[in-house]
């Protein structure tokens, strides 16, 4: 057994917990305020749906983007906290998280571009409007980007759980649930790549595991911190 040391581990843990809680809260609020958008109908139907509820749609977008910024902070703090356990695994998880956030940022750029196209289409000639609405609808169908991003986030969550299992910083049961949750993200995403219908049926099963794992880690970091006399196994 070798001792684990880190600069201000308690402060790092509580800040990571606060930021992860912010991610969870803004994600829930964004789901509540986000209007139902039809992206499988005609381009004009999609345009009408979004422009009729543009303000709540943009609010949901802003909340999710803010959540991504908070998760960037979570990534850095979790790396700092778990780096003494295994630097290579912690770095791999951090890079995976950054890859997921990069995919999300690229999707966000496309989404903002789509909103601009829809506003331009409202005052354009019919032929031009139809072209703009069609392109915007393609940009707004972000299921592929979301599933690809979830593979990388799954790696980050699972690697975090693995590092917790390898130490006594945080109760290992939390690490085990995180490994299960992160693995579920990856399995469901790959299932969607191969057989979309199967992936769609599996997705609801992931949510309880994710809430349990990430939620318990968030609350533990926020209210309990870490074991400052922790060791690595």
HELIX and SHEET records of a PDB file:
HELIX    1   1 UNK A    9  UNK A   33  1                                  25    
HELIX    2   2 UNK A   43  UNK A   52  1                                  10    
HELIX    3   3 UNK A   54  UNK A   82  1                                  29    
HELIX    4   4 UNK A   87  UNK A  121  1                                  35    
HELIX    5   5 UNK A  126  UNK A  140  1                                  15    
HELIX    6   6 UNK A  143  UNK A  165  1                                  23    
HELIX    7   7 UNK A  172  UNK A  194  1                                  23    
HELIX    8   8 UNK A  196  UNK A  223  1                                  28    
SHEET    1   A 2 UNK A   2  UNK A   3  0                                        
SHEET    2   A 2 UNK A 231  UNK A 232 -1                                        
END                                                                             
